[in-house]
Amino acid sequence: MISLRKMAIFLSLLILWEGFGIAFAQEYRSSQLEHIADFIGLPCQDNDGLFYKALQYQGYPVTVIVRNGEVTHIGYSLFTPTQRHCLSELQCDFIERMALTADIPDFYGVPISQYLYDEKVEFWEGGFSDLKVIATDTTFIVQNTLNEGKIHIVSFYSSNKQKRLLTLTYPTNYHLISGLDVTEAENTLCADMSCVCVEKTVQTEPVDSMFYPLGDSLLWYLRGDSLFLVELNSNRYYKKNDQGEFSLLYSENYPKETMANLVTGVEMEYPFVLDVKLVKYGYQKDHFQIPLRRWVAFCLQTGCKPYFGAERMENNQIHGELLMRNEELGYCHVMKMTFDPSVLGEKTGTIQARLNSYVPISNIKTLFQEND
């Protein structure tokens, strides 16, 4: 039988253990962030929010961002909250995080100069010492441009823009910019989608001169970009009523065009569901279901442009490709879709899909030729 003294010691240890769990338990979006937190001694973050200049490391202010109880960013405070609203948040996070990790010894396992060379990150003017000076000055002006869809060029200027202080360039590489490795990016996908609010996209009202007839006067389309093939495009399809007014096409008589409208916007509020097989790194697979509109909203809200093409009709099933292309971050979500045209008449149903997520754009041509 356990003595009262031993029982008291046991309860004390249990309470102390639980206290440590409450004080120090913390979720991080990536192992990279957890490593940074351990090194700089980041206190446990109890509340969500953007904590600008929350603490200091080596005498320079540090910004921390927490969302849904998870630390999503730690880096030097190079951008004010106002500047973050005007620029891409991921780009801001990347530059701030890289500036901080450059001061952490052996963070990348190689000298920082070797890491920059390997990842094709280059300072055209200035260097990390200049970035840290910028962290103490909120008057600078920043300009971010994308060179031919491949290289980001970020320049920092003095407040009157008379003097350029620093220019940094880096490739459109999602894993580099986000700080997530391949496995982490795949594992965060479902969690990110669950946080999406499906809202109707604000569209510029098209004028009559923008429409092209498709086959007959009943069907019209707005011509979008093509990707790799003419059939894989961002076209949207419309019908025209007797009063000459255009509206988005939804018709089981035009299943390919109707599906193109469903996957390039969220205006149509039909409860279709994607049954998705996610192909993951290392020949792993996962399975999930998600409303079609939520998937489209997630992609649009993260900066992707949709391209859809129906490849063929086989056994009364339509097979198609949906590419969500993020030019700024250099990746595509590639989805092969199979659906029965009859579900359009029912205005509800399940669409089978096979998804490769966060595929570098340079790999898309090869993947597009894959056979299932």
C-alpha positions in Angstrom: 0.0 0.0 0.0 1.4 3.4 -1.0 2.2 5.7 2.0 0.7 9.2 2.3 4.1 10.7 1.9 4.8 8.8 -1.4 1.3 9.7 -2.6 2.0 13.4 -1.9 5.3 13.3 -3.7 3.6 11.6 -6.7 0.9 14.2 -6.9 3.4 17.0 -6.6 5.4 15.6 -9.5 2.2 15.1 -11.6 1.1 18.7 -11.0 4.7 20.0 -11.8 4.7 17.9 -15.0 1.3 19.2 -16.1 2.5 22.8 -15.3 5.5 22.3 -17.5 3.2 21.0 -20.3 1.0 24.1 -20.1 4.0 26.4 -19.9 6.2 25.0 -22.6 3.9 23.0 -25.0 3.9 24.7 -28.4 3.0 23.8 -31.9 5.2 25.0 -34.8 4.4 25.0 -38.5 7.8 23.7 -39.4 10.8 22.0 -37.8 12.8 25.1 -39.0 10.7 27.4 -36.8 11.0 25.0 -33.8 14.8 25.1 -34.2 14.8 28.9 -34.3 12.5 29.0 -31.2 14.8 26.6 -29.2 17.9 28.6 -30.1 16.6 32.1 -29.3 14.6 31.0 -26.3 11.1 31.9 -27.5 8.6 32.0 -24.7 5.4 29.9 -25.2 2.9 31.9 -27.1 -0.5 31.7 -25.5 -2.5 33.9 -27.8 -2.9 34.2 -31.6 -1.7 37.3 -33.4 1.1 39.2 -35.1 3.6 40.2 -32.4 5.7 42.9 -33.9 9.0 43.5 -32.1 7.9 41.0 -29.5 11.4 40.2 -28.3 15.0 40.8 -29.2 17.9 38.6 -30.4 21.4 39.9 -30.5 20.0 43.4 -29.9 17.6 43.3 -32.9 13.8 43.2 -32.7 12.0 39.9 -33.6 8.5 39.4 -34.9 6.4 36.3 -34.1 3.1 35.2 -35.7 0.8 32.7 -34.1 -2.3 31.3 -35.8 -4.7 28.7 -34.3 -2.2 28.1 -31.5 0.6 27.3 -34.0 3.7 29.5 -34.4 3.8 30.2 -38.2 6.7 32.8 -38.2 9.7 33.9 -36.3 12.1 36.5 -37.8 13.8 39.9 -37.5 11.2 42.7 -37.6 12.1 44.0 -41.1 8.5 44.8 -42.1 5.9 46.8 -40.1 2.4 45.4 -39.8 1.3 48.1 -42.4 3.9 47.0 -44.9 2.8 43.4 -44.4 -0.6 44.3 -45.7 0.9 45.8 -48.8 3.3 43.0 -49.6 3.1 39.2 -49.8 3.1 37.8 -46.3 5.1 34.7 -47.3 7.8 36.9 -48.9 8.0 39.1 -45.8 8.3 36.0 -43.6 11.0 34.5 -45.7 13.2 37.5 -45.7 12.8 38.1 -42.0 13.4 34.5 -41.1 16.5 34.2 -43.3 17.9 37.4 -41.8 17.5 35.9 -38.3 18.8 32.4 -39.1 21.9 33.9 -40.7 22.9 34.9 -37.1 22.3 31.4 -35.7 25.6 29.4 -35.9 25.5 26.4 -38.2 21.7 26.7 -38.7 21.7 25.1 -42.1 24.6 22.7 -41.5 26.8 24.6 -44.0 28.2 28.1 -43.9 25.5 30.8 -44.7 27.4 31.7 -47.9 27.2 28.1 -49.2 23.5 28.0 -48.3 22.8 31.1 -50.3 24.7 29.8 -53.2 22.9 26.4 -53.2 19.5 28.0 -52.9 20.3 30.7 -55.6 19.7 33.6 -53.1 21.9 36.6 -53.9 22.5 40.1 -52.7 23.1 42.4 -55.6 23.6 45.3 -53.1 24.2 45.2 -49.4 24.1 42.1 -47.1 22.7 40.7 -43.9 24.3 43.6 -41.9 22.2 46.1 -43.9 19.1 44.0 -43.3 19.6 44.2 -39.6 20.0 48.0 -39.8 16.7 48.1 -41.7 15.1 46.3 -38.8 15.5 49.4 -36.6 14.2 51.8 -39.2 10.5 51.9 -40.1 10.8 54.7 -42.7 12.3 52.6 -45.6 10.4 51.8 -48.8 10.4 48.3 -50.2 9.7 47.3 -53.8 9.1 43.6 -54.9 9.1 42.6 -58.5 9.0 39.2 -60.3 11.4 38.8 -63.2 9.9 36.7 -66.0 8.0 34.6 -63.4 11.2 33.0 -62.0 13.2 35.4 -59.8 12.0 37.7 -57.1 13.9 41.1 -56.9 13.4 42.9 -53.5 14.9 46.3 -53.1 14.9 48.6 -50.0 15.2 52.3 -50.4 15.5 55.3 -48.1 12.3 57.1 -47.2 12.7 59.7 -50.0 13.7 56.9 -52.4 16.9 58.8 -53.3 19.1 56.0 -52.1 18.8 52.2 -52.7 20.0 50.5 -49.5 19.9 46.8 -50.5 18.7 44.5 -53.3 18.0 40.8 -52.7 17.1 38.2 -55.3 15.8 34.6 -54.9 13.9 32.0 -57.0 10.2 31.2 -57.0 10.7 28.2 -54.8 7.8 27.4 -52.5 9.8 25.2 -50.1 12.5 27.8 -49.8 10.1 30.7 -49.3 7.7 28.9 -46.9 10.4 27.2 -44.9 8.5 23.9 -45.2 10.1 20.8 -46.6 8.1 18.5 -49.0 6.6 16.4 -46.3 5.6 19.4 -44.1 3.9 21.1 -47.0 1.8 18.1 -47.7 0.9 17.6 -44.1 -0.2 21.2 -43.6 -2.4 21.1 -46.7 -5.6 19.7 -45.1 -5.3 21.9 -42.0 -4.9 25.0 -44.2 -8.0 24.1 -46.3 -10.1 23.6 -43.2 -9.5 27.3 -42.2 -10.7 28.7 -45.5 -13.9 30.8 -45.6 -15.6 30.3 -49.0 -16.5 33.7 -50.3 -17.7 34.7 -53.7 -14.8 36.1 -55.7 -15.2 39.8 -56.7 -15.2 39.7 -60.5 -14.9 42.5 -63.0 -18.1 42.8 -65.0 -17.4 41.7 -68.5 -18.6 43.7 -71.4 -20.2 42.3 -74.6 -17.1 42.9 -76.7 -15.1 40.5 -74.4 -17.2 37.5 -75.3 -16.5 35.0 -78.1 -19.2 32.7 -79.6 -18.6 28.9 -79.1 -20.2 26.9 -81.8 -23.5 28.6 -81.8 -25.1 31.8 -80.5 -26.3 30.1 -77.4 -22.9 29.5 -75.9 -20.2 32.1 -75.4 -16.9 32.2 -73.5 -14.4 34.6 -72.0 -11.0 33.6 -73.4 -8.3 32.9 -70.7 -4.7 31.9 -70.8 -3.7 28.5 -72.0 -1.1 26.3 -70.3 0.9 23.7 -72.3 -2.1 22.9 -74.4 -4.9 25.0 -75.9 -7.4 22.7 -74.2 -5.9 23.4 -70.8 -7.0 26.9 -70.2 -8.7 29.4 -67.9 -11.7 30.0 -70.1 -15.1 30.7 -68.5 -18.4 29.9 -70.3 -21.7 31.8 -70.5 -25.1 31.6 -72.0 -27.1 34.6 -73.4 -30.8 35.2 -72.8 -33.3 36.8 -75.1 -32.6 40.2 -73.5 -28.9 39.9 -74.5 -27.7 39.3 -70.9 -24.9 36.9 -70.1 -24.8 34.5 -67.2 -22.4 31.7 -66.2 -23.3 28.5 -68.0 -24.6 25.5 -66.0 -26.0 22.8 -68.2 -25.7 19.0 -68.3 -25.8 19.4 -72.1 -22.4 21.0 -71.8 -20.6 19.0 -69.1 -17.0 20.0 -69.9 -17.8 23.7 -70.1 -19.9 23.5 -66.9 -17.2 21.8 -65.0 -14.7 24.4 -66.2 -17.0 27.1 -64.6 -17.3 25.1 -61.3 -13.5 24.7 -60.9 -12.5 28.2 -61.9 -14.7 30.1 -59.4 -17.0 29.8 -56.4 -20.1 31.6 -57.7 -22.1 28.4 -58.2 -23.3 27.2 -54.8 -23.8 23.5 -55.7 -22.7 20.9 -53.0 -20.3 18.8 -55.1 -17.6 16.9 -53.1 -14.1 15.9 -54.2 -13.0 12.5 -53.2 -9.3 13.0 -53.2 -6.4 10.6 -53.3 -3.3 12.7 -52.3 -0.1 11.3 -53.8 2.7 12.2 -51.3 6.4 12.2 -51.2 8.1 8.8 -50.9 5.2 7.0 -52.8 2.9 7.5 -49.8 -0.8 8.2 -50.3 -3.5 9.9 -48.3 -7.2 10.2 -48.7 -9.7 12.9 -47.8 -12.9 14.5 -49.0 -13.6 18.2 -49.4 -16.3 20.3 -50.9 -15.4 21.4 -54.4 -16.0 25.0 -53.6 -13.7 24.9 -50.6 -10.9 23.5 -52.7 -11.3 26.1 -55.3 -11.6 28.9 -52.7 -8.4 27.7 -51.0 -6.5 27.7 -54.2 -7.7 31.1 -55.3 -7.1 32.7 -51.9 -3.5 31.4 -51.8 -2.7 33.1 -55.2 -3.3 30.2 -57.6 -4.8 30.6 -61.1 -6.9 27.7 -62.3 -6.5 25.9 -65.7 -8.9 23.2 -66.7 -9.1 20.8 -69.6 -11.4 17.8 -70.2 -9.2 15.2 -71.9 -11.6 12.4 -72.9 -14.9 10.6 -72.4 -14.5 6.9 -71.4 -17.2 4.5 -70.0 -19.6 7.4 -69.6 -17.0 9.2 -67.4 -15.3 12.5 -68.2 -11.6 12.6 -67.4 -10.0 16.0 -67.0 -7.0 18.0 -65.6 -7.2 20.8 -63.1 -4.0 22.8 -62.5 -3.9 25.5 -59.8 -0.8 27.5 -60.7 0.9 29.8 -58.3 3.4 31.8 -60.4 4.6 33.9 -57.5 5.6 30.9 -55.4 6.6 28.6 -58.2 4.3 25.7 -57.7 1.1 24.0 -59.0 -1.5 21.7 -57.5 -2.1 19.1 -60.2 -5.5 17.3 -60.0 -6.7 14.6 -62.3 -10.5 14.5 -62.1 -13.1 11.9 -63.1 -16.8 12.5 -63.0 -20.1 11.2 -64.4 -21.9 13.9 -66.4 -25.2 12.9 -64.8 -24.1 14.5 -61.5 -24.5 17.9 -63.1 -28.2 17.2 -63.7 -28.6 16.2 -60.1 -26.6 19.3 -59.0 -24.8 17.3 -56.3 -22.5 14.3 -56.2 -18.9 13.1 -55.8 -16.0 13.7 -58.1 -13.0 11.4 -58.0 -9.7 13.1 -58.0 -6.0 12.3 -57.8 -3.8 15.2 -56.4 -0.2 16.0 -56.5 0.3 19.1 -54.3 3.0 21.8 -54.4 4.7 20.5 -57.5 7.4 22.8 -58.8 6.3 24.4 -62.0 9.5 23.1 -63.7 8.2 19.5 -63.1 4.7 20.0 -64.4 5.4 19.1 -68.0 6.7 15.7 -67.0 3.8 15.1 -64.5 1.2 16.2 -67.1 2.3 13.3 -69.3 1.9 10.7 -66.5 -0.6 7.8 -67.0 -2.6 6.6 -64.1 
